Amino acid sequence: MKKITFSIILLLLVSVSAISQRKYDEIITTENNVQDMVQNEITGIVVFKEGGTIKGLDPETKKIVWTLTKEDFGTITGKDILKDPEFGNVFKDKKDLTTVTGSPYVEAYINSKYLIINTDTGKIVYNSSKEAFWVFQSDFIPETNEYLLTLKKDGDMAIALLDMATGELKWTTTVDKAKSLFSFSLKLSNLTNKAKINGNTVYYLLFGNLYSFDKETGKLNWKAEEEYTKFYETQNDKNIVVVNTAGLMSKKEYLNVLSTDDGKSIWKESIKTKQVIYLEDWGTKLMVVHNSGFNFYDLKTGEKIWKKDARGDGLKRVIPIDQDFLYVAENEMMLINKDGEKLWKKFIEISDDKEDPIYYLGKVGEKVMYLTGTYGNMVDYKTGVKLWKRNINFDKNRPVLPAYDEATNSYLVYNDEKLYKFDPSISDKPEPFAKVNIKKEKELNSIELFPWGVVLSGPIEVMGVNMDGTVKYHLTYSQPGETGRRLMKSAAIAGSIGLGIGAVHSAIQASELTMTYRDSNGNLRSTVVKEEDKSKMNQAKNMAGASAVLGLVAEKFNSRFKAMKQNRDFSYVFAKADTGEKILVKVSKVDGVEVDKIIFNNNKPLYEIDPATQNIFYVSDKSIQIFNKK
């Protein structure tokens, strides 16, 4: 391997002696300790709770623009608690404040009341104190600016549709007897209780029972005969695909198709299979991907369309590419066409262990690139022949981080203190173009591409590497400790907005059961895929086009989003000084210069960094300290 030279680098070990306390620029004082604080990503309003009040703070003017008190939402009473012995369980898992993704709303739980607040105006759009029930769960519907509420009223569970324009309930419908709230948590209910609206119909999965309601009146259309764990609407609006797990610890699942008219099965029997990991609706047929293979099934009859399943034990992923399917079974991959026919002569081994993680798998130009815990290589899309005779061997105990360079249609990949360039045009595996000395390598979690090079970063380390392999800068910090080891929510957004991987088809994660929609020719129509690492702001932006409520704050939202996209040039590092003080350091990714340092005076700091203005809002006992952008 060729020897790689380094330029002189800047290596800084943060010492408290080099840090001076920067005094806040402005301060909001309060009568009581601030108990919670969130920022709404649409309006930018910073909402905080202190004592018996909730207030909204404008991030640009740094002024309180609205205040809500007990006169607005009511006080807690002994009657509230005594009328339901399980009252405490309803609220034990609830945060005081929660911003609602893709909307200007914040949900608040205060004095036993459930509130929905429009952060743009400070108006309480809904207050549960006027109702004789507890709001157990809420689902915001951005397309119509409505909320579907799950309610517990005495011994019954009910749902209600809330019109956000008026703050009034359109209807309330009792669905079943209430289960004991001592037997499950709200976190669990959020995973199992799902609501979807399709035209004039509300489909609701509540503790395993699937219901259909008329959206305008709340009238119950039907209740499914069996219990299910997941459901998906088909694009013909006539059917629902349902999945049921055989038992709590079972790996067997049952898949069936129901009629939307009466909720009854249209198939003679369910498909019994291992874990269902991916679904596609092709109009008249369904592609069902399970743990040991996949096939197409006739939507009306449930009969298999391919004579044989595309087989593969331990199937992890299926990636649709044009009208073909690339899939991984255990540690091998295969490409088949839409008729289930193999396009490659043999399976391609992509790792040396079936448990190795897959960091990237997809099409790059006319090649298929794979990055796993042990190997990296490219394969000719048409023939299945490896582009490089020898794999790049990765250290599976160290992170593999890829960054896509759209200009050259290539990937820069980091592993084991080395940087590689995956170029589809070269005939043999590349040698690393840089060797670096990372102090906390196992904690690295990000690689970002810039015109001059790449930035590698982790919770307490940032390094810039030029394209010629020289290290531009390197900064390391001390671990903040377990009590303060959470990375700031908005800081991560401020440092990553605007990033993308170009026009490369992303892999579908096996852990996310989704329904993808295609026309009868296999052309992709729209995909329902939940991306676990999608930022709050990207979620909001994706929803903006179809959201009725965002029209009310569109101008403010658009201006904030444009500002956020320009703020990818900074990292925020939360670390510990030698004296034990917690510090927040703002680092320029371009040159490694520490732009700002702030010392926190408590062990569990509560703070927000506004990604649009870069102002920092920090809770310090009975105040919110504001540090302007530096």
N, C-alpha and C positions, 0 to 999 in steps of 0.2 A: 504494500500500500504506500502511495507516495506521501512524503512528508509535507505537512501543511504548516505554513508560517503564520504568525499572529502579529497584529499591530499592537502598539501599546494600548492597554485598556484601562478604563477607570473602574476600580473595584472599591466600593465603599461599604464598610461595615458601620452601621448606624450606631452612634454613641450619644448618650444623652447630653454629653458636654457640647456636642455640635448642634444641639437643638435648643432653640429659644421659644418660649411660649409666645405664640402670636395672639394678640388680643383680638377678640371678636370685633367686627365692624359695627354690628348693630345687635340689640338684644330685646327680646320680648319677655317681660317679667310676668309671672303669674302668682296668684294667691296660694295655690297648692302645687304639689309636685305634679309634673306632667307624666301621665300614666301610659299613654300610647300616642304614636304619631305615624301617619302614613301620608304618601303623596299620591294624588290622582294623576295618572299618566296622561290623561286627555286635557284637563284644564290646568294642570300643574299646581293646583291649590294644595298646600300642606295642611292637613287636618290633624288636630291634636285634641286630646282629652285631658282636662285637668280638673280635679275635684268633681263638681256636678255640672260642668260645662263642656261643650264641644265648640271649637273655634276653627275658622278657616283663615289661612295666612297666604297672601299673594306672594309668590316667589320672586317677582320682579320688583314690586314696590316695597316688599318686606313689611307690609302693614296687615293687621287683622281686618278682614273685609266682612266677616260675619261672625256672630256669636249666638249659640243656642244654650238655653238654661232650662232648669226644671219647669219653669213656666211654659216652655215650649213643648217639652216631652213628658212631663209628669214625674212624680217621685215614687219610690218603691214603698209598698205598704204590706202590712202583715197579711192582709187579705190575698194579695198577689201570691204569696208564698204558700199559704195554707190551703188554697183552693185546689192545688195539685201537689200531692206529696212528692212527685218526681220533678218538681220545678228546678231544683238545683242541677239535675242532669242535663236539662235542656241547654243550660248556659255554661257548663263546666269546661267544654272544649272550644267555646267561642272566644275569639279575640274581641277586644273592645271596639276596634276599628278595622275594617277590611275594605280596601278599594276594589271596585267591581271592574274587572278587565273589559276594555272596549266601551266604556261608558263614563259619563261625568259623575257617577254616583259613588258614594261611600256608604257601606252598611255599618251601623253602630248598635252596640248592645250596652245600654245604660239604664240603671234603675229598673231592671227587669223588662225594659221596653226594647222592642226591635224597631229600629229606625232606618229609613232609606233617605239619604240627604243628597240633594243636588249641589255638588261642590261649587258650581259656577255661580249659584245664587244664594246658597245657604238655606234654601227652603227645604223643610222636611216634607218630602213627597209622600211618605207613608209613615204612620205611627201605629204600632200594634196595640197601644194602650186603650184604644177605643173598641177593641175586639175582645171577645171572651175566649181567647185561645192563645197558645204559644206558637210562634213561628219556628218550626223545627228545621226547615231547610228552604233555601231560596234559589231560583234559577232565573237569571236575567235573559230576556229574549230581545236581542238588539234590533232584529228586523222590524219588530212592531212596537218597540219601547214598552214592553210589558214584563211583568214578573209572574212566574208560576211559583206559588208558595205551598209548602207542605206544612200542614197544621196539626197540632194535637189539641183536641178540644174534649175535655173530660176523658171519656173512655174510647174516643174515636179518633181515627186519622182521617184527614180531609185534605183536599187541595183547593186552591183558590186562584183566580186570575186577577192580577192587579193592573189597572190602567195607570201608567205613570203620568199621563197627561193630566188626569183628574185626581189621582191619589185615592181613587175609590176601587173597591173590589167589584169586578163585573159579575162574579158568581162564586159560590162556595159549594163544593160537592163532597159529601162523606163517602169514603171509599172502603173503609174496613175498620175493624176493631183495632185499637192501638196495642202495640206490643210494649212490653215493659222496657222503659228506657234504661233500666239498670243492666240489661243484657247486651247492650252494644253501645258503641261510641258514635258521636256525630261524624268523626273522621271516616268510620266504616260506612255510615249511611251515605256519605258523599260519593263513595266508590260504587255503591250498589243502586242508589236511587237516581234515575235518569229521566229527564223529560225532553220531548222533542215535539215541535209543532210543524205540521205539514198541511198547508192550506187551512181548511176549517176544522182540522182534527188535532187533538192533543193526545200523544202517546206517552204513557207514563209507566215506568217500571218502579214499583214501590215495594221494597222488601221481597223481591222475587215475583210479585204479581204484576202482570202487564194489563194495563187498562187503556181504553180508547174513550175519549170524551169529545163532545161537540164544543168547539172553541168559543162559539158565540153564547151558548146557553149553559155550558157546564154539564149537560145531560150525559149520563153514562151510556155509551154505545154498546160496549161489551167488556167482559173480563175474561182473559184467557184461561183455559181449563187447567193448564199446567204451570209450574213455576219456571222462571228463566233467569239467567244471569246477565244476558246481553240481548239487545235487539237492534236491527238495522232496517231502515226503509228501503224498498227497491225503487228504481227510477220509474217504474210503470204506475206507481201510486196504488197498486192493487194488492201488494203483498208486503209482508214483514218477515225478514229472516231472523230467527231466534236461536240462541245458544243456551244450553243448560249444562252445568257441571253435575256429574253424577253424585258427588259428595264433597264434603269440605276438603278432604285430603286426596280426592280422586284425580287421576290424570285423564280420565275418560270424559268426553263431552258428547252431547247430542245436539245435532243441528236440524232444524226443521223450517218450513215456510208456512206462514199463516195468511189467511185472507183478511184484508182490512175491513171487509163487510161485517164479519161476525167473529173474528179472532180464532177461527177454527183452522186446523191443519189442512192443507190441500194435498199433502203427500201421504201415501199409505203408511209410511213409517219414517222415523227419524234416521238420519245418518249417525251411526255410532262410530266414533273415531277417537284418536288421541287428541291432544290439545289443538284446537283450531287457532292458527296464528295469522291468517290473512284471508280476506274475501274479496272477490271482484264480481260485480254485476254487469253482465254483457247484454242486458235487455231481455233475452229469452233464455239465458243460461247463467249459472253461477259457477265461478271458479272457487273451489274450497281447498285451502292449503292447511294441512295438518302436520303433526309431528313426524310422520313417516312417508309423506308424499302428497300429491295433489291431483285433482281431476276437475273436469267440468260436469255439472249436473243440469239436466233440463229443469227449468224453473217451474214448469207446470206439474211434472210427474216425479221429479227427484231421481230419474234414471241417469246413470253415468253416460257420458258422451264419448269419452275415450275408452277403448276396450281395456286398456291397462292404465293404472295410475303412473304418473311420473314418480318413481320410487326414490327413496333415500332416507335411511334411518337417521333420526336426530336432525330433521330438517329445521334449519334456523331461519333462513330468509328466502323470499322470492322477490325478485326485482323485475318488474315489467320494463322491457326496453323495446320501444316501438311496438311491434306485435309479437315479440319473442319474450321468453322468460328465462332469466338467469337465476338459478337457485343453488343454495348451499345445503348439503347434507353432511352432518358431522364435520369433517375437515376437508371436504371436496366440493367442487362446484361443477355444474353442467348447464349448458344452454339448450333449450328446446324451442320449437316453434309453436304457433297457436293450435296446431293439431296434435301436440304432444310428442312430436318426433324429435329425436336427438339430432342436434346440429353439429356436435363434436363427436369424434370417434371414442373418446374416453373421458372419464372424470379427471379434473385437474386438482391435484392436491394443493391446498393453499395454506396449510399449517401442519405442524407435526403432532398436534393434539386436538382432539375434537372439542375440548373445553376452551381452547384459545379464543380470545375475543377477536371480533372483526371490526377494525377501525374504519375501513372504507372498502367498498366493493361497488363498482359501477363502470360505465362506459366513458372513456376518454378518447375522443376522435373515433378511430376505427379499432380501438383496443379496449380490452377490459382490464382494469387495474384492481389489484387486491392488496390490501395492507392488513395484516393480522398480527397477532401477538408474536409470531415467529418469522413470518416471511413477507417479502414484498416483491412483486413482479408485475408484468403485463402480458396479456394473452391476445393473440390475433382474434378478432371477433368472429371472423368467418370460419377459420380452421381450428381454433382451440389450441394452436401451437404457441408455446411460451415465446415472448419476444426476446427475453434474455435466457440463455441456457442455464445460468446459475441464478437462484433466488438471492435477494439480499436477506441475510439472516438478522432478525431482530432479537434483542434481549427481551424476553417476555415479562421479565420482572421490572421493566422500565417503560415509561409511557411512549406510545407511538403517536406523533402529532403531525397531521398533514395540512398543507395550505395550498390552495389552487391558484396558479398563475394563469389568468385568462388570456393574457397577451401572448404567451408562448404555448398555451394549451398543455401545461406540464404541472407537476406537483413538486413542492418542496416538502421533504419529510424529515422529521427529527426522531432519533432514537439513540440511546446509549451514548449521549454526548457527541453525536455526529449528525450532520445535515446532508441529505442526499437530494438530487434533482432527478425526478422521474420524468424523463423525456421520451414520448412515444417514437421519436425518430431515430433513436440510437439503437445499435444492434446488440450491445452487451451491457451487462448490469453496470450502473454507474458507481464510481468510487465516491466516498464522501467529499464534498467540496469544503467542508469546515469541520474542525474538531474543537469542542468547547469544554469548559470546566464548570459544570453546573453544581452548585453546592447542595441544593435540595431537589435533586432530579425527580425523585418519585412523586413530588408534589406539583411538578409542572402540569399545567392544565390548558395552556393556550399557546398557539402559534399564529401570528398575524403577518401578512405580507404587505410590504411597503415598496415604493419604487426603488429605494436604496438597498433593501434587504428584508430581514425578518426580525420580529420581536418574539422572544420566548419569555413566558411569564408564568408565575405561580403565586400562591398567597403571599410569599415574602421574598420574591426574587424576580428581577427583570433584567433581560439581556437583549441587546441589539447586535445583530450579526450582518455584516455587509455581504453583498452578492459575491465578492471575491474571497470570502471565507474568513476575513479578518473580523475580530470582535470590536465593535464600535464602543460599547459600554457594558458594564456589568454592575448591578447594584443588588446587595443582599441585606436582609434585615433579620432581627431576632423574632422568634415565634411569640405571638401575643399571649399564648397560654390558653388552656381549655375554656376559661371563663369568658374570654373575649374572642374566640376563634371563629367567628362568623364573618364572612366577607360582606361588606356593605351591599345591600340590594341594588340601589340605584347606581353605585359606583361601577358595578359590572356592566350596567347598561351604557353608562357614559363612555366606557372604554371600548365598547364593541358594536355600537350602532353603525350600520352601514356595511358590515362585513357580509361576505357571501362566498359561495364556492363556484360561481360561474354557472355556465349552462351544462352542468353535469348532472345526470339523473341520480338523485340521492337514494341510498339504500333504505328499504323498509325494515324497520326494526321488528324482530320477531316477538318482542315483548308487548307490542302494541297491536291489538286486534282491530283492524280497520275494514271499512267497506269502500272500495274504489269503483268508480262508475265508468263504463265504456259503452260505445255504440256497438252495433252488431258486427262491425268490421274490426273491432278491437281498438279503435281510436279513443284515447283518453278524453273523458269529458270533464269530470271534476273529481277531486280526491278528498275524502274525509280522513285526514291523518293528524293525530295529535302529536306535535313535536315537543318532547319533554323539556328540551333546553331552549325553547323559543322565548325570546325576551318579552317582557310585558309590553313594550312599545310596539314590537312587531305584531303581537297579538291584536293590539288595539288598531293598528293600521290596516291589518287584514280584514278586520270586521267593519271598518269605517264605511266601505262602499255600500254595504247592505243594511247599515244601521239607520233607523229612523231618528233616534235621539241624537246622533252625532251631528246631524244637520244644524242643531241648535248651537253647537260650539265648534263648528267646522273651521272657522277662520282662526280661532285660537289654537286648535289642534294642529292645523297645517303649519302655522308659523313655528310652533314648538318642535314639531317633528323635523323641520328643515334645520333648525338649530342643533338638534340632537345628532343629526347625521354628520355634522362637522366636528364632533367632539370625540372621535375615535382615537385621537392622538395622545391620550393621557391614560395612565394606569393609576389606580388608587390602591395603595398598599397599607393594610392595617397591621401594625407591628407593635413590638414592645421595646422600650428603651432600656438601657442598662439598669436604671433605677426602678424599673417595673412599671413605669408610666406607659399608658397605651397611646400610640401616636397614629395619625392618619397622614400618609405622605402622598402627595400628588407628583407623579413622575411624567416628564415628557418622553414619549416613545421615540421621538425623532432623534434626540441627542442624549437621553439619559439624565437630563438636568432635573433636580428636585425643585419643582416650581413652588411647592407649598408644604408646610408641616404644621399640624395642629395636635396639641396634646389634650387628651381626654382626661377628666378627673374622676371617672368612675369605672368600675370593673366590667360592667355590661352596658356599653354605650348605646344609646338610641339616637340614630341620626339618619338623615336623607341627603343625598347629593342630587340636586336638580340637574338632570342631564341636559336641559336646554340652556340654562344660565351658568352652570357649574358652581352656583352658590351652595354652600354647605349649611344645613340646619341641624344643630346639635342640641339635644336635651341635656340640661345640667340642672338637676333638682327643680327649683321653682323658676325656671327660665328656659327659653330657646335662644341659644347663641347663634348668630348668623355670621358666617365668614364669606365675604364676597370673593368672587373669582380672582385668582392670581395667575 
